[in-house]
Amino acid sequence: MKKMIFSAVALVAFSFAGMANEVVEKKVESKVESTQTGCHNVYLDTYQSAIDNGANETQAGKVAWDAYKSCTEKVLTQT
């Protein structure tokens, strides 16, 4: 009987602990998604612009990657 009561109390305690962490995770995910979407567009636009200006794929990729890194650094320092 004691084991059953202890198990019930433990189950309730762990359930509340699991619910408490759930709210924080949702907020973090939304910030990361908006950062990735905006900087992803910077990468694509920079890559296409480099190709249009005569760069080969390797050169365009390097320039676009630098633009992406710069974008993510700016976003992270603003928050």
N, C-alpha and C positions, 0 to 999 in steps of 0.2 A: 504494500500500500504506500509506503514512504517513497519507494522508487517511482511509482506512478505520479505522485504529487510533484516530486522533484522534476520529473521529465516534463510535466505540464508547465511548470513555472519556467523551466529552461527554454522550452519551445516559445513561450510568450515573450520572454526577454530577448531571444535571438531574432524573433520576428520584428520587434520594435527597432532593434539595432539595424537590421537590414533595411527597413523603411527610411530610417534617418539618413542613410548615405545616398539614397536614390535621388533626392532633390538636388544635391550638390552636383552629381554627375551630369544631370540634364543641363544645368547652366553652363558648365565647362564645355560641353559638346557644341552648344549653339555658337559660342564665341569662336571655337576652332573652325567650324564649318564656314562661317562668314569670312574669316581670314583666308582660308584656303580658296574659296570661290573668287574673291577679289584679286588675290595674287596670281591665281591660275589664269585669269583673264589677262593680267599684265604679261605673263609668260607667253601666252598665245599671240597677243598683239605684237610684242617685241619680236618674236620669232618670225611672224609673217612680214613685219616691216623690214627685218634684216634680209630675208629672202627677196623681197621686192627691190631692195637696194643692191642686189648682186652678190650677197654672201652665199657661200655653200651651206649645206645642212649642218656641218660640224661647227662652222663659225656662228651660224645663226643660233644653234643650240647653246653655245657658250655665252653669247650675248644675252639670250633670253633667260638663261639660268642665273646670270648675275643680276638681271633686273628682278627676277623672282626673289632671290635672296635679299636684295635691297628692300623690296616691298614687305617681306615678312619681318625684317628687322624693324622697319618703321612702325608697323602695326603692333608689334610686341612692346616697343618702347612707349607707345601712346597709351597702353592699357595699364 
